[in-house]
Amino acid sequence: MYVIGRLFPRFMACGILVSLLAACGVNDIPTYDEAVKATWAQVDNQYKRRADLIPNLVEVVKGFAAQEQETLTAVVEARAKATQMQIPSDILSNPQAFQAFEANQGALTQALSRLLLVVERYPDLKSNQNFLNLQAQLEGTENRIAVARRDYIQAVQVYNTELRTFPGRIWAALLYSDMDLRETFSQPESLAEPPEVKFN
């Protein structure tokens, strides 16, 4: 009983210290980092889903619009470039790798936009059930990409803010010096402009 009586204040002090540390955000940085990683995985999944839909879409369009070979080739090449990029493990804190990833995905978005605009010239294609199904899936995926990107941007904002503000800045310096700021999406000016379509 005497030993318990002597150890009890130490256990209480440890309990109070742990409570204080938890209350002042010592675990916020790794928690926010995991949220960033999870939302990034969702962005990556949606881009992969889009890339998987493209070959079928190209084949359907090819059957109706063989003369649009230049546009079809641009889509296939953009998809290949986007899917063949080796994504480094540090992409979220590597500005060059993140920008290369974003540029490849942006080029694919532009190529798809041009393809869907070309489709307007082919009424038979626009009424084809396979094309309509693929177009609906692609539009749904584009919406999912937008939502996933938004969620990722918000998670990065919370994480980066925690690293730059008090008390997160202190915890980062003391315990999480290996945690870097994360990159976020920026829309290149070329994506802000709609693709130009020329009718011959």
Solvent accessible surface area in square Angstrom, and as a share of the most:
residue,aa,sasa,rsa
1,M,194,0.87
2,Y,159,0.60
3,V,95,0.55
4,I,113,0.57
5,G,46,0.44
6,R,138,0.50
7,L,66,0.33
8,F,118,0.49
9,P,78,0.49
10,R,152,0.55
11,F,140,0.58
12,M,97,0.43
13,A,60,0.47
14,C,77,0.46
15,G,38,0.36
16,I,98,0.50
17,L,102,0.51
18,V,98,0.56
19,S,68,0.44
20,L,110,0.55
21,L,62,0.31
22,A,59,0.46
23,A,88,0.69
24,C,52,0.31
25,G,8,0.08
26,V,17,0.09
27,N,85,0.44
28,D,47,0.24
29,I,0,0.00
30,P,39,0.24
31,T,81,0.47
32,Y,61,0.23
33,D,5,0.02
34,E,102,0.46
35,A,44,0.34
36,V,0,0.00
37,K,91,0.39
38,A,66,0.51
39,T,29,0.17
40,W,24,0.08
41,A,49,0.38
42,Q,84,0.37
43,V,0,0.00
44,D,24,0.12
45,N,82,0.42
46,Q,22,0.10
47,Y,10,0.04
48,K,112,0.47
49,R,88,0.32
50,R,1,0.00
51,A,4,0.03
52,D,97,0.50
53,L,20,0.10
54,I,1,0.00
55,P,55,0.34
56,N,84,0.43
57,L,2,0.01
58,V,4,0.03
59,E,103,0.46
60,V,28,0.16
61,V,0,0.00
62,K,78,0.33
63,G,69,0.67
64,F,78,0.33
65,A,0,0.00
66,A,64,0.50
67,Q,132,0.59
68,E,20,0.09
69,Q,96,0.43
70,E,152,0.68
71,T,21,0.12
72,L,1,0.01
73,T,50,0.29
74,A,30,0.23
75,V,0,0.00
76,V,75,0.43
77,E,108,0.48
78,A,13,0.10
79,R,63,0.23
80,A,32,0.25
81,K,130,0.55
82,A,8,0.07
83,T,67,0.39
84,Q,129,0.57
85,M,40,0.18
86,Q,159,0.71
87,I,69,0.35
88,P,47,0.29
89,S,125,0.80
90,D,70,0.36
91,I,6,0.03
92,L,15,0.08
93,S,29,0.19
94,N,38,0.19
95,P,53,0.34
96,Q,134,0.60
97,A,14,0.11
98,F,2,0.01
99,Q,112,0.50
100,A,45,0.35
101,F,5,0.02
102,E,12,0.05
103,A,59,0.46
104,N,18,0.09
105,Q,12,0.05
106,G,7,0.06
107,A,44,0.34
108,L,1,0.00
109,T,46,0.27
110,Q,50,0.22
111,A,2,0.01
112,L,5,0.03
113,S,37,0.24
114,R,82,0.30
115,L,0,0.00
116,L,42,0.21
117,L,68,0.34
118,V,8,0.05
119,V,2,0.01
120,E,95,0.43
121,R,80,0.29
122,Y,32,0.12
123,P,96,0.60
124,D,101,0.52
125,L,0,0.00
126,K,76,0.32
127,S,82,0.53
128,N,41,0.21
129,Q,116,0.52
130,N,94,0.48
131,F,1,0.00
132,L,69,0.35
133,N,70,0.36
134,L,18,0.09
135,Q,43,0.19
136,A,61,0.47
137,Q,75,0.34
138,L,4,0.02
139,E,90,0.40
140,G,23,0.22
141,T,0,0.00
142,E,55,0.25
143,N,101,0.52
144,R,110,0.40
145,I,9,0.05
146,A,60,0.47
147,V,71,0.41
148,A,4,0.03
149,R,53,0.19
150,R,125,0.46
151,D,48,0.25
152,Y,0,0.00
153,I,69,0.35
154,Q,92,0.41
155,A,13,0.10
156,V,3,0.02
157,Q,118,0.52
158,V,70,0.40
159,Y,0,0.00
160,N,24,0.12
161,T,68,0.39
162,E,26,0.11
163,L,18,0.09
164,R,144,0.52
165,T,63,0.37
166,F,157,0.66
167,P,45,0.28
168,G,0,0.00
169,R,155,0.56
170,I,75,0.38
171,W,30,0.11
172,A,15,0.12
173,A,75,0.59
174,L,125,0.62
175,L,101,0.50
176,Y,36,0.14
177,S,96,0.62
178,D,115,0.60
179,M,42,0.19
180,D,77,0.40
181,L,70,0.35
182,R,34,0.12
183,E,44,0.20
184,T,61,0.35
185,F,15,0.06
186,S,75,0.48
187,Q,117,0.52
188,P,51,0.32
189,E,149,0.67
190,S,62,0.40
191,L,44,0.22
192,A,72,0.55
193,E,117,0.52
194,P,116,0.73
195,P,38,0.24
196,E,130,0.58
197,V,41,0.24
198,K,145,0.61
199,F,127,0.53
200,N,188,0.97
